[in-house]
């Protein structure tokens, strides 16, 4: 195995959304691998009947907490649709992860708090201790996101609203593409960056009875929750870095590939 192309000839399935898939695909390709991009996540804005209520009270929140770039993007889209300038909000902003923070700052949102760990669990507990919020908190999120932050804040006596600003769905065109790839061509390594990618992957696998085709494929996951979801479906997670980033996941794939090469 070449030192500068440690993934040579390995076909790596990339299941995340189109935008995020570009970075991962470039990394895999840069190390000699063959990225197989089949986005299993699509995103669209919600038509929430409660939206007027959130818009009416949007200037009453002390904090807005973002857990993803999509949460930021669709939140800002909602404000734009109602002709609300984000700069007019008195709220302070918190973000889970450095990439979410960078995305906030890209659109002029100054982030006042980022937890040390990239999980909602960590933010809920540390946020209360570090920031000592006294007013209302808003969490813009997707329809499949967990409610761990709101639950933690509410249990501590803090008023917290969850606003579903976007929906996650399985793109129809990806289903047939994934079926054909798994059934006819095959891949060497699966990658999952969220529980949603796992759920959608297995939905296709189960609908087309392809369980035997993926039974022994090694999987790489970002984060313990994604790993847990994959293992609950019976997938074999061999790579799950301690730092929850795409760069670290690719590093773990390289380490795994090197180990398998040495064993052969």
Secondary structure per residue as TSV (DSSP state, phi and psi in degrees):
chain	resnum	aa	ss	phi	psi
A	1	X	-	360.0	126.4
A	2	X	-	-66.0	139.4
A	3	X	S	-64.3	-35.8
A	4	X	S	-91.8	-6.2
A	5	X	-	-135.3	61.9
A	6	X	T	-68.4	-12.4
A	7	X	T	-107.0	19.9
A	8	X	T	-53.2	127.4
A	9	X	T	74.2	-2.8
A	10	X	-	-82.4	128.3
A	11	X	E	-92.7	117.0
A	12	X	E	-112.1	119.6
A	13	X	E	-79.4	126.6
A	14	X	E	-112.0	118.8
A	15	X	-	-109.3	-6.1
A	16	X	S	-73.2	173.7
A	17	X	-	-59.7	163.2
A	18	X	H	-55.5	-46.3
A	19	X	H	-63.8	-48.5
A	20	X	H	-70.2	-25.2
A	21	X	H	-65.7	-27.4
A	22	X	H	-61.3	-46.8
A	23	X	H	-63.5	-46.4
A	24	X	H	-64.6	-41.4
A	25	X	H	-61.2	-42.5
A	26	X	H	-63.9	-40.0
A	27	X	H	-64.3	-47.4
A	28	X	H	-59.7	-45.6
A	29	X	H	-64.9	-38.2
A	30	X	H	-62.8	-27.3
A	31	X	T	-97.6	14.5
A	32	X	T	92.3	-2.7
A	33	X	-	-78.3	171.0
A	34	X	E	-112.1	101.2
A	35	X	E	-73.6	128.9
A	36	X	E	-110.4	99.0
A	37	X	E	-92.4	112.3
A	38	X	-	-132.8	90.5
A	39	X	-	-62.5	122.3
A	40	X	-	-103.5	7.7
A	41	X	-	-126.2	127.2
A	42	X	E	-122.6	155.3
A	43	X	E	-132.9	140.5
A	44	X	E	-146.6	154.1
A	45	X	E	-68.5	153.4
A	46	X	-	-92.6	156.3
A	47	X	-	-109.5	79.7
A	48	X	-	-89.7	125.4
A	49	X	T	-66.0	-20.1
A	50	X	T	-87.5	-2.0
A	51	X	H	-55.0	-44.0
A	52	X	H	-57.2	-33.1
A	53	X	H	-68.3	-42.4
A	54	X	H	-66.8	-40.6
A	55	X	H	-65.0	-40.4
A	56	X	H	-62.1	-34.2
A	57	X	T	-104.4	12.3
A	58	X	G	-61.7	-26.3
A	59	X	G	-89.7	6.0
A	60	X	G	-101.8	0.5
A	61	X	E	-89.8	138.9
A	62	X	E	-81.3	-34.9
A	63	X	E	-135.8	146.2
A	64	X	E	-122.1	125.7
A	65	X	E	-110.6	123.9
A	66	X	E	-106.2	133.7
A	67	X	-	-108.0	-3.2
A	68	X	S	-161.4	163.1
A	69	X	H	-63.2	-37.3
A	70	X	H	-62.8	-37.6
A	71	X	H	-59.7	-40.5
A	72	X	H	-66.1	-50.7
A	73	X	H	-60.5	-47.7
A	74	X	H	-76.0	-28.8
A	75	X	H	-62.8	-46.9
A	76	X	H	-65.7	-34.3
A	77	X	H	-63.9	-40.3
A	78	X	H	-62.4	-44.5
A	79	X	H	-61.8	-42.7
A	80	X	H	-61.7	-41.0
A	81	X	H	-62.9	-24.2
A	82	X	T	-106.0	15.2
A	83	X	T	56.0	41.0
A	84	X	-	-106.5	123.7
A	85	X	-	-80.5	122.8
A	86	X	G	-54.8	-30.4
A	87	X	G	-65.8	-18.0
A	88	X	G	-81.4	-10.0
A	89	X	-	-76.6	132.2
A	90	X	-	-78.9	-10.8
A	91	X	-	-66.7	150.8
A	92	X	E	-93.5	157.2
A	93	X	E	-117.0	139.5
A	94	X	E	-122.5	150.0
A	95	X	E	-139.6	143.2
A	96	X	S	-93.1	109.3
A	97	X	S	96.5	149.3
A	98	X	H	-68.5	-31.6
A	99	X	H	-70.9	-37.4
A	100	X	H	-65.6	-40.6
A	101	X	H	-61.4	-46.2
A	102	X	H	-61.2	-37.8
A	103	X	H	-67.5	-38.2
A	104	X	H	-59.9	-48.8
A	105	X	H	-66.7	-28.9
A	106	X	H	-59.4	-31.6
A	107	X	T	-105.9	19.8
A	108	X	T	82.9	12.8
A	109	X	-	-93.4	116.3
A	110	X	-	-82.4	118.8
A	111	X	E	-89.2	124.8
A	112	X	E	-94.7	-15.5
A	113	X	E	-152.4	131.4
A	114	X	E	-134.3	125.5
A	115	X	-	-70.0	160.0
A	116	X	S	-69.3	-33.8
A	117	X	S	-102.8	148.7
A	118	X	S	-88.7	47.5
A	119	X	S	-132.7	150.9
A	120	X	H	-63.5	-33.8
A	121	X	H	-58.9	-45.2
A	122	X	H	-66.3	-41.3
A	123	X	H	-63.6	-42.5
A	124	X	H	-58.4	-45.6
A	125	X	H	-77.5	-46.0
A	126	X	H	-70.0	-35.3
A	127	X	H	-59.6	-44.7
A	128	X	H	-63.1	-44.2
A	129	X	H	-68.6	-45.1
A	130	X	H	-80.2	-41.4
A	131	X	H	-98.4	-21.1
A	132	X	-	47.1	59.7
A	133	X	-	-63.2	141.3
A	134	X	-	-118.7	-13.3
A	135	X	S	-111.0	-167.8
A	136	X	E	-76.0	149.5
A	137	X	E	-122.7	139.2
A	138	X	E	-117.6	134.7
A	139	X	E	-120.4	98.6
A	140	X	E	-73.6	133.4
A	141	X	E	-154.9	174.5
A	142	X	E	-91.2	165.9
A	143	X	T	-68.4	-19.6
A	144	X	T	-101.6	-2.1
A	145	X	S	-70.5	148.3
A	146	X	-	-70.4	163.4
A	147	X	-	-107.0	24.7
A	148	X	H	-62.8	-35.2
A	149	X	H	-68.1	-50.2
A	150	X	H	-61.2	-40.1
A	151	X	H	-63.3	-45.6
A	152	X	H	-62.3	-41.5
A	153	X	H	-69.9	-43.4
A	154	X	H	-63.7	-41.3
A	155	X	H	-62.1	-25.6
A	156	X	T	-90.2	5.2
A	157	X	T	86.5	16.8
A	158	X	-	-101.7	131.0
A	159	X	-	-70.6	121.1
A	160	X	E	-136.7	128.4
A	161	X	E	-109.9	140.5
A	162	X	E	-107.8	120.8
A	163	X	E	-108.4	113.9
A	164	X	E	-78.2	102.9
A	165	X	E	-99.0	-12.8
A	166	X	E	-151.4	160.1
A	167	X	E	-116.9	145.1
A	168	X	E	-104.9	134.6
A	169	X	E	-141.8	162.8
A	170	X	-	-89.0	113.6
A	171	X	-	-59.9	129.5
A	172	X	H	-59.0	-38.4
A	173	X	H	-68.4	-22.1
A	174	X	H	-78.8	-25.4
A	175	X	H	-61.9	-51.0
A	176	X	H	-66.6	-36.7
A	177	X	H	-64.9	-42.4
A	178	X	H	-67.1	-43.6
A	179	X	H	-55.5	-47.7
A	180	X	H	-65.6	-41.1
A	181	X	I	-64.3	-46.6
A	182	X	I	-69.9	-41.2
A	183	X	I	-77.0	-37.6
A	184	X	I	-108.2	-37.8
A	185	X	I	-106.6	-42.3
A	186	X	-	83.9	158.4
A	187	X	-	-135.5	168.5
A	188	X	S	-101.5	-32.8
A	189	X	E	-140.9	137.3
A	190	X	E	-98.1	145.9
A	191	X	E	-129.3	138.7
A	192	X	E	-134.8	130.4
A	193	X	S	-108.9	-0.5
A	194	X	S	-163.8	161.8
A	195	X	H	-61.7	-32.4
A	196	X	H	-62.1	-38.5
A	197	X	H	-64.9	-35.9
A	198	X	H	-67.4	-47.9
A	199	X	H	-57.5	-45.9
A	200	X	H	-69.5	-37.5
A	201	X	H	-59.9	-49.8
A	202	X	H	-71.0	-26.4
A	203	X	H	-60.2	-45.0
A	204	X	H	-68.7	-44.0
A	205	X	H	-59.6	-45.1
A	206	X	H	-72.3	-37.8
A	207	X	H	-63.9	-30.3
A	208	X	T	-110.0	14.1
A	209	X	T	52.6	51.6
A	210	X	-	-107.7	19.3
A	211	X	H	-56.2	-40.6
A	212	X	H	-65.4	-27.5
A	213	X	H	-71.4	-25.4
A	214	X	H	-113.5	1.9
A	215	X	T	-54.5	-40.9
A	216	X	T	-112.5	13.2
A	217	X	-	-74.7	134.0
A	218	X	E	-73.9	141.5
A	219	X	E	-120.6	145.6
A	220	X	E	-114.1	133.8
A	221	X	E	-129.6	150.5
A	222	X	S	-102.2	117.5
A	223	X	S	90.2	147.4
A	224	X	H	-65.3	-30.9
A	225	X	H	-68.6	-41.5
A	226	X	H	-63.7	-42.7
A	227	X	H	-60.7	-44.9
A	228	X	H	-61.2	-43.2
A	229	X	H	-62.0	-44.9
A	230	X	H	-62.7	-42.8
A	231	X	H	-68.8	-31.1
A	232	X	H	-64.3	-27.1
A	233	X	T	-85.2	-4.5
A	234	X	T	91.2	8.9
A	235	X	-	-75.8	152.6
A	236	X	E	-99.2	98.8
A	237	X	E	-84.7	110.7
A	238	X	E	-103.7	-14.3
A	239	X	E	-135.5	123.5
A	240	X	-	-157.1	92.1
A	241	X	-	-66.8	154.4
A	242	X	S	-70.4	-28.5
A	243	X	S	-97.7	126.1
A	244	X	-	-88.4	66.9
A	245	X	S	-132.1	159.2
A	246	X	H	-63.1	-40.8
A	247	X	H	-57.2	-44.8
A	248	X	H	-70.3	-33.1
A	249	X	H	-64.8	-41.7
A	250	X	H	-64.4	-39.0
A	251	X	H	-60.8	-40.2
A	252	X	H	-68.4	-33.8
A	253	X	H	-65.4	-41.4
A	254	X	H	-62.7	-44.1
A	255	X	H	-61.7	-42.4
A	256	X	H	-64.8	-44.7
A	257	X	H	-62.2	-39.5
A	258	X	H	-65.3	-41.2
A	259	X	H	-63.1	-43.9
A	260	X	H	-65.8	-33.7
A	261	X	H	-66.4	-41.6
A	262	X	H	-66.0	-31.2
A	263	X	H	-75.2	-24.3
A	264	X	-	-85.3	360.0
